[in-house]
């Protein structure tokens, strides 16, 4: 049985990414690691740390259960986890628990944000769309300044 560690932040995007991996017909064990959205720094005035962790856990459970429903659970086994802290540390811990597991990044890319690396030593991949938009904006400003 193959084991996959899958990082997710959006159920629909992750479902589409996993659909190609799961059609092989082989039984797979998927460790779905929910990466909840970041709450802004001002939220700490209104909720406690335990309430924030409870919300993050609930968010991850809901997102993972949406993905689990769309696959045949007789053939595939799903385990749900929540990512607290740096993702490279979470990956290291999960690879120690699930020896020989492959890591799959099924997080939806966000515009103008560099995703956090999953494995220690991995280079953060820059967002090419954000770079292209930056070049276009700079070109437009220079064109306007030239007039």
Protein Blocks (a to p, Z undefined) as FASTA:
>chain_A
ZZdddddfbfklmmmmmmmmmmnopacddddddddddddfklmmmpcfklmmmmmmmmmm
mmmmmmmmmpcfklpccdddddedjfklmmmmmmmmmghiacddfbdcdehiacddfbgh
iacdddfklmmmmmmmmmmmmmmmmZZ
